[in-house]
Amino acid sequence: MIRSVALVFAGFLAQAALATPPSLDVAKLRLASANAIIVDAEDGTRLYAKAADEITPIASVTKLMTAMVVLDSQQPMDEALEVDMGDFDYLKGSHSRLGMGTTLTRNEMLRLALMASENRAASSLARHYPGGLKAFVTAMNFKAASLGMTNTHYEDSTGLDPRNVSTASDLAKLVRAAADYPLIREYSTTPSHYVETQTGRTLGFNNSNALVKNAAWDIQLQKTGYIREAGRCVVMLANIASKPMVIVLLDSIGKFTRLGDAQRVKHWLETGETMPAPVAKPAVLRSPAKAPAGKQGKRIQGKFAANGKAGRG
């Protein structure tokens, strides 16, 4: 009997050990993003931080707040909204597939703003708010203050304005608050979507975050962002190592750095170890081509010998 109890207890301890996450050494997580934070979404414990209280532009991460203000207003989601000149981007000149006069429901505008980071959709949502854009931005800043986002300020609903600023710490609060809205969770993680305009034209949109299509990830909410002043940004709520984790990565240089950092965070949370660097493919050595007889090149003289138009790297 005693031996049976001992065996059961030993089995319980073994299961508990398997369920216990690895100890996390922050020195083993090396991120390229300038500002970052990782937070346990259940209890708010900060697991990692890098310049997390530094104020920085946040680009289209703004649209999470835009979505919350839209949903808080309880305006009809089936109301048709029309894109007009007030939704065009004269600041950055960004491209949009929603042309002048495009009419979609508030519901569809919200989905496109979140999943595809559609700027004209986000602008139209704000413009059709009671009191217009000015009242909408006021509501955004009021909502930020109510969430304790003390280092956050908004100037527009799209994130194209570099005066939309926050910190990684504040954005972790934003992600946790946005997760309370089922539509934000659903729309921000929609992999792709088609809409039909009032003219009968069908437009296809893809999610701006490639990780939502990656089977290795269980992303519950996300938003990407990019303008020159903000760098590449991404915020996510994802289940990793059987726990919901908030990941905020800001000001990443290079198109794929933020996704690479996200993979490094995931590996660290799951194993407690530094993610191995990818193995470089061995270079293929080729013999230098010989010029045909009588065609040998001449030696270059002068300044162009050192500063010729070689590859731009």
SVG drawing of the C-alpha trace seen along z (x, -y; Angstrom):
<svg xmlns="http://www.w3.org/2000/svg" viewBox="-27 -68 73 70">
<polyline fill="none" stroke="black" stroke-width="0.4" points="0.0,0.0 2.8,-2.4 4.7,-1.5 1.6,-2.2 1.0,-5.6 4.7,-6.4 4.5,-5.4 1.4,-7.6 3.1,-10.5 6.2,-10.0 4.0,-10.0 2.3,-13.2 5.7,-14.9 6.9,-13.8 3.8,-15.3 4.2,-18.5 7.8,-18.7 6.8,-18.4 4.2,-21.2 6.7,-23.5 8.1,-26.1 11.8,-26.3 13.6,-28.9 14.1,-32.0 17.4,-33.7 16.9,-37.1 20.6,-37.1 19.7,-34.2 17.1,-36.3 18.9,-38.5 16.5,-40.7 17.2,-43.2 14.1,-45.3 15.0,-48.6 12.1,-48.3 10.5,-45.1 8.5,-43.6 7.1,-40.1 4.3,-39.9 2.4,-36.9 -1.1,-37.8 -2.7,-36.0 -1.1,-37.9 0.8,-40.7 4.2,-39.5 7.0,-41.1 9.3,-38.3 11.5,-40.4 12.0,-44.1 14.3,-46.1 13.9,-49.9 10.3,-49.2 9.6,-52.7 11.1,-54.6 8.6,-56.7 8.6,-56.0 6.2,-56.2 4.0,-53.2 2.7,-53.4 -0.3,-51.1 -0.3,-49.5 -2.5,-52.5 -5.3,-50.6 -5.9,-48.5 -7.0,-51.6 -9.0,-52.7 -10.9,-49.4 -11.7,-49.7 -13.1,-53.2 -15.2,-52.1 -16.7,-49.1 -17.2,-51.2 -19.3,-53.7 -21.8,-50.9 -22.6,-52.4 -24.4,-50.1 -21.8,-47.6 -23.9,-47.2 -24.0,-50.9 -22.4,-51.7 -19.3,-54.0 -17.9,-55.7 -14.3,-56.5 -13.8,-60.1 -10.9,-62.5 -10.7,-63.0 -9.4,-59.4 -6.5,-59.8 -3.0,-59.9 -1.4,-63.2 1.2,-62.8 3.0,-59.6 1.4,-58.9 0.7,-55.3 -1.2,-53.1 -4.7,-51.8 -6.9,-49.5 -10.0,-51.3 -10.6,-53.9 -12.6,-57.1 -16.3,-56.3 -15.7,-52.7 -18.5,-51.8 -18.3,-49.1 -20.0,-48.4 -18.4,-49.6 -17.9,-45.9 -15.8,-45.3 -13.9,-48.6 -13.0,-47.4 -11.8,-44.0 -9.6,-45.5 -8.1,-48.0 -7.1,-45.3 -6.0,-42.4 -4.7,-44.2 -3.8,-47.5 -5.9,-49.4 -5.4,-53.1 -8.4,-54.4 -10.6,-52.0 -9.2,-53.2 -9.6,-56.8 -13.2,-56.3 -14.1,-54.7 -12.9,-57.8 -14.5,-60.2 -17.9,-58.6 -17.7,-58.8 -20.1,-61.2 -18.2,-64.5 -15.8,-63.4 -12.1,-62.8 -11.3,-65.3 -13.9,-63.7 -12.6,-60.3 -8.9,-61.1 -10.1,-62.7 -11.8,-59.4 -8.7,-57.5 -6.6,-59.5 -9.3,-59.2 -9.3,-55.5 -5.6,-55.3 -5.6,-57.3 -8.3,-55.0 -6.1,-52.0 -3.1,-53.6 -1.2,-54.2 0.5,-57.3 3.1,-57.6 0.8,-57.3 -0.6,-60.0 -2.6,-59.8 -3.0,-62.3 -4.9,-60.2 -6.7,-56.8 -4.3,-55.2 -0.8,-55.5 0.6,-57.4 1.2,-60.4 4.6,-59.9 3.1,-61.9 1.2,-58.8 3.6,-57.6 3.7,-55.1 6.0,-52.7 6.3,-48.9 5.0,-48.8 1.9,-50.8 1.3,-48.7 1.3,-45.6 -1.6,-47.1 -3.3,-47.9 -3.0,-44.3 -4.4,-42.9 -7.3,-45.4 -8.0,-44.7 -8.1,-41.0 -11.4,-41.6 -13.1,-42.4 -14.0,-39.2 -14.2,-41.0 -10.7,-42.4 -9.3,-39.0 -11.1,-37.5 -10.5,-40.3 -6.8,-40.9 -6.0,-37.2 -8.0,-36.6 -5.5,-35.2 -7.2,-36.5 -10.6,-38.1 -12.6,-39.1 -14.9,-42.1 -17.4,-43.1 -17.7,-46.8 -20.9,-48.6 -19.8,-48.3 -19.7,-44.5 -15.9,-44.5 -14.3,-41.8 -11.1,-42.8 -8.8,-40.3 -6.8,-41.2 -4.1,-39.3 -3.1,-39.7 -0.1,-41.9 1.4,-39.4 2.6,-36.3 2.8,-34.4 -1.0,-34.1 -0.7,-31.5 2.1,-29.6 0.8,-26.4 3.5,-26.5 1.9,-29.7 -1.3,-30.1 -1.9,-33.8 -5.0,-35.2 -4.6,-38.8 -2.0,-40.8 -1.2,-44.1 1.7,-45.1 2.9,-48.6 5.4,-50.5 6.4,-54.0 10.0,-55.3 10.0,-57.0 8.7,-53.9 10.5,-51.1 8.9,-47.7 6.6,-46.9 4.4,-44.0 2.4,-43.3 0.8,-39.9 -1.1,-37.9 -0.1,-34.3 -0.3,-31.0 3.2,-29.8 4.3,-26.9 0.6,-26.6 0.4,-30.1 -1.0,-33.3 1.9,-35.7 1.9,-39.4 4.8,-40.2 5.6,-43.8 8.4,-44.4 9.1,-47.9 11.5,-49.7 12.9,-46.7 15.3,-47.5 14.8,-45.4 11.6,-43.8 11.9,-40.5 13.6,-41.4 10.4,-41.7 9.3,-38.2 12.7,-36.8 12.6,-38.4 9.1,-36.9 10.6,-33.4 13.4,-34.0 10.9,-35.0 8.9,-31.8 11.9,-29.6 13.1,-31.2 9.8,-30.9 9.5,-27.2 13.0,-26.1 14.7,-28.8 17.5,-28.8 18.9,-31.1 17.5,-30.3 20.3,-28.8 21.5,-30.9 20.5,-29.5 23.2,-27.4 24.6,-29.1 24.8,-27.1 28.3,-26.3 29.5,-28.6 30.0,-27.0 33.5,-27.7 33.8,-28.3 36.9,-28.7 37.3,-32.2 36.2,-32.5 39.0,-33.0 38.7,-35.7 39.0,-34.5 42.3,-35.0 42.9,-38.6 40.0,-39.8 41.8,-40.3 40.5,-43.3 42.6,-46.3 43.8,-47.4 41.7,-50.3 43.6,-53.4 42.8,-56.4 40.0,-57.0 37.6,-54.5 39.9,-51.7 38.8,-52.0 35.4,-53.5 33.8,-51.8 30.1,-50.8 30.3,-47.5 27.4,-45.8 25.4,-48.1 25.4,-45.4"/>
</svg>
